[in-house]
Amino acid sequence: MFQFVRVLTRQQLFARQVPALAASVAIAEVSYKLHSFTLECLAFLATWFVVDALIQLGSSVVGRLSAAQPAYLAMTGQPAAKGDAGAGAL
């Protein structure tokens, strides 16, 4: 755990882990009533792992899509945004 906190930058910690942690706590509080601290703790950690993995997956998909968009627009001959050169030239 110490290495986890030490390796991440403050921006990474607040941008990625805090939302995953908050969602995991909310899910654990609402869903897990296992009557065992150990089981609930393990379930919470597993939930945090899965929520973080989903956030990372979503982040990488969005990054790939935004990186691919200019190439797609160049192939179709469409301008990248309104107001680009050639957008109003008819």
Summary of the structure (lengths in Angstrom):
residues: 90
radius of gyration: 21.1
end to end distance: 60.8
largest distance: 71.1
contacts: 181
relative contact order: 0.08
helix: 76%
strand: 0%
